[in-house]
Amino acid sequence: VVTATHKAKYGDVELSHMLADAGGMQLVRWPKQFDVIVTDNLFGDLLSDLAAMLTGSLGMLPSASLGAPMANGRPKALYEPVHGSAPDIAGQGKANPIACILSFAMALRYSFDLGNEAARVETAVEKVLADGLRTADLMGPEGGKPVSTVEMGDAVVKALDASSRAAETVRRWSGERFAAFLDRFADRIDARAADLVAIAQLETALPAQP
C-alpha cells in the first residue's frame, strides 16, 4: 500500500524500506536522515520512545494520533506526550510537563487551525529552555538544582504572557505609527485639494480665450 501510494501521489519524495530493528539503529546512528517514518502502532510506539531520548528525555516530545478527516475537514485526533503516564513519580513534582504542553500546541495547530498560537506556545518553551531551566530528567553532568513540574509550567506560562504583552505592544505601536502616517498623509491631501480648488476658481475667474 505504501509503495503504491508513493508511486501514485508522491513520486517526488524519496522512499526507502527498512526493518524496524534496523530503523532503530539508524535513528541512533543518524537521525537527520529521516523526515517521516511510516510504521504500524507497535513498532511506532517503540521507535517514538527511542526518538524521544535523542532529545535528551522522554519528557520532551509531544505526539498526535491523527485519523480520517471529519465533516469540517479537520482530522479526528488524540494528543498526548510520547511517554504516557509515570505512576512511579506521581505527586512528587518531578515530571517534565514540556511534552504535555507541546501536545497542546499540536492540538492548536492541527485540530483548531491556530498555527500562530501554537508557534507562540512552542517559542515560550524554547525560551524557558534557553534560559537554562531544567526538570530532573534534563539535568546534565554540570549539576545544578532542577525545577519542579509546577515551576517549569509556570515559567512557560510566564514566557507566553511576556510574548503576548510584547505582541500587543508591537500591534499598538504599529497602529499608532500607521495612524500618525495617515494623519500626515491626510494633511497633504487636504492641502493638495485646497490648491486644486484655488486653481479651479482662478480658471473660472479668467476671461474666456477668443
C-alpha positions as CSV (number, residue, x, y, z in Angstrom):
1,V,0.0,0.0,0.0
2,V,2.8,2.4,0.9
3,T,4.7,1.8,-2.3
4,A,1.5,2.1,-4.4
5,T,0.5,5.4,-2.7
6,H,4.0,6.7,-3.1
7,K,4.0,5.9,-6.8
8,A,0.6,7.3,-7.5
9,K,0.8,10.6,-5.5
10,Y,4.3,11.3,-4.0
11,G,6.8,10.4,-6.7
12,D,8.9,13.4,-5.8
13,V,9.5,12.1,-2.3
14,E,12.4,9.7,-1.7
15,L,11.0,6.4,-0.3
16,S,13.1,3.6,1.3
17,H,12.0,0.5,3.2
18,M,13.7,-0.7,6.4
19,L,13.2,-3.4,9.0
20,A,12.1,-2.0,12.4
21,D,15.3,-3.1,14.3
22,A,17.5,-1.6,11.6
23,G,15.3,1.6,11.8
24,G,16.0,1.8,15.5
25,M,19.8,1.5,14.9
26,Q,19.7,4.1,12.1
27,L,17.7,6.5,14.4
28,V,20.6,6.4,16.9
29,R,23.3,6.4,14.2
30,W,22.0,9.3,12.0
31,P,18.6,10.7,13.0
32,K,18.6,13.5,10.5
33,Q,18.3,11.1,7.6
34,F,14.6,10.7,8.5
35,D,11.8,13.2,7.7
36,V,8.8,10.8,8.2
37,I,8.7,7.2,9.4
38,V,5.6,5.2,8.5
39,T,5.0,2.1,10.6
40,D,2.3,0.2,12.5
41,N,1.3,1.1,16.0
42,L,3.6,-1.5,17.8
43,F,6.8,-0.5,16.1
44,G,5.8,3.1,16.0
45,D,5.4,3.1,19.8
46,L,8.9,1.6,20.2
47,L,10.6,3.9,17.7
48,S,8.9,7.0,19.1
49,D,10.3,6.3,22.6
50,L,13.7,5.8,21.1
51,A,13.5,9.0,19.1
52,A,12.4,10.9,22.3
53,M,15.6,10.0,24.0
54,L,17.5,11.6,21.2
55,T,16.2,15.0,22.5
56,G,17.5,14.1,26.0
57,S,14.3,12.9,27.7
58,L,11.0,11.2,27.1
59,G,9.5,14.3,28.7
60,M,10.3,16.5,25.8
61,L,8.3,15.0,22.9
62,P,4.6,15.5,22.1
63,S,2.6,13.2,19.9
64,A,-0.5,13.3,17.8
65,S,-2.6,10.3,16.6
66,L,-4.4,11.8,13.6
67,G,-7.4,9.9,12.0
68,A,-9.6,10.4,9.0
69,P,-10.9,14.0,8.3
70,M,-14.3,14.9,9.9
71,A,-17.0,16.8,8.2
72,N,-15.2,20.1,9.0
73,G,-12.1,18.9,7.2
74,R,-10.0,18.5,10.3
75,P,-8.8,15.1,11.5
76,K,-10.0,13.1,14.4
77,A,-7.1,13.4,16.8
78,L,-5.6,12.3,20.1
79,Y,-2.8,14.3,21.6
80,E,-0.5,13.1,24.4
81,P,3.1,13.0,25.5
82,V,5.0,10.1,24.0
83,H,5.9,8.8,27.4
84,G,2.4,8.2,28.7
85,S,1.9,8.1,32.5
86,A,4.6,7.9,35.2
87,P,3.0,6.5,38.3
88,D,6.3,5.9,40.0
89,I,6.9,9.6,40.4
90,A,3.3,10.7,40.7
91,G,2.8,13.6,43.2
92,Q,6.5,14.2,43.6
93,G,6.8,17.2,41.3
94,K,9.4,15.5,39.2
95,A,7.6,15.1,35.9
96,N,8.6,17.2,32.9
97,P,5.5,19.0,31.6
98,I,7.0,20.1,28.3
99,A,5.8,17.1,26.3
100,C,2.2,17.8,27.5
101,I,2.5,21.5,26.8
102,L,3.8,20.8,23.3
103,S,1.0,18.3,22.7
104,F,-1.4,21.1,23.4
105,A,0.5,23.2,20.8
106,M,0.0,20.4,18.3
107,A,-3.8,20.4,19.1
108,L,-3.9,24.1,18.4
109,R,-2.2,23.7,15.1
110,Y,-3.9,20.5,13.7
111,S,-7.3,20.5,15.3
112,F,-8.1,24.2,15.8
113,D,-6.1,25.6,12.9
114,L,-4.4,28.1,15.2
115,G,-0.9,27.9,13.9
116,N,0.2,31.3,15.2
117,E,-0.9,30.4,18.7
118,A,0.8,27.0,18.5
119,A,4.0,28.7,17.5
120,R,3.8,31.1,20.4
121,V,3.5,28.1,22.8
122,E,6.5,26.4,21.2
123,T,8.5,29.6,21.3
124,A,7.7,30.0,25.0
125,V,9.1,26.5,25.7
126,E,12.2,27.3,23.7
127,K,12.7,30.5,25.7
128,V,12.5,28.7,29.0
129,L,14.9,26.0,28.0
130,A,17.3,28.6,26.5
131,D,17.2,30.4,29.9
132,G,18.6,27.2,31.5
133,L,15.6,25.8,33.4
134,R,15.7,22.1,33.7
135,T,13.5,19.4,35.3
136,A,15.3,16.5,36.9
137,D,15.2,14.4,33.7
138,L,17.1,17.0,31.8
139,M,19.9,17.6,34.3
140,G,23.4,17.2,32.8
141,P,26.7,16.4,34.4
142,E,27.3,20.0,35.3
143,G,24.7,19.7,38.0
144,G,22.5,22.4,39.4
145,K,19.1,22.5,41.0
146,P,16.2,21.0,39.0
147,V,12.9,22.9,38.9
148,S,9.7,21.1,39.7
149,T,6.8,20.3,37.4
150,V,4.9,23.4,38.6
151,E,7.9,25.7,38.4
152,M,8.6,24.6,34.8
153,G,4.9,25.0,33.8
154,D,4.8,28.4,35.5
155,A,7.9,29.5,33.6
156,V,6.4,28.6,30.3
157,V,3.2,30.4,31.1
158,K,5.3,33.5,32.2
159,A,7.2,33.4,28.9
160,L,3.9,33.1,27.0
161,D,2.4,36.0,28.9
162,A,5.5,38.1,28.1
163,S,5.2,37.3,24.4
164,S,1.6,38.3,24.5
165,R,2.4,41.6,26.0
166,A,5.2,42.1,23.5
167,A,2.9,41.3,20.6
168,E,0.3,43.7,22.0
169,T,3.0,46.4,22.3
170,V,4.1,45.9,18.7
171,R,0.5,46.0,17.5
172,R,-0.3,49.1,19.5
173,W,3.0,50.8,18.3
174,S,2.3,49.8,14.7
175,G,-1.2,51.1,15.0
176,E,-0.1,54.4,16.4
177,R,2.6,54.8,13.7
178,F,0.1,53.9,11.0
179,A,-2.4,56.3,12.4
180,A,0.2,59.1,12.5
181,F,1.2,58.3,8.9
182,L,-2.5,58.6,7.8
183,D,-2.8,61.9,9.7
184,R,0.2,63.3,7.9
185,F,-1.0,61.9,4.6
186,A,-4.5,63.3,5.1
187,D,-3.0,66.8,5.8
188,R,-1.2,66.6,2.5
189,I,-4.3,65.5,0.7
190,D,-6.2,68.4,2.3
191,A,-3.5,70.9,1.2
192,R,-3.4,69.5,-2.3
193,A,-7.2,69.6,-2.5
194,A,-7.2,73.3,-1.4
195,D,-4.6,74.0,-4.2
196,L,-6.8,72.4,-6.8
197,V,-9.9,74.3,-5.6
198,A,-7.9,77.6,-5.8
199,I,-6.7,76.8,-9.3
200,A,-10.3,75.9,-10.4
201,Q,-11.6,79.2,-9.0
202,L,-8.8,81.1,-10.8
203,E,-9.6,79.4,-14.1
204,T,-13.3,80.3,-13.7
205,A,-12.5,83.9,-13.0
206,L,-10.2,84.3,-16.1
207,P,-11.9,85.6,-19.2
208,A,-12.5,83.0,-21.9
209,Q,-10.0,82.9,-24.8
210,P,-11.2,84.4,-28.0
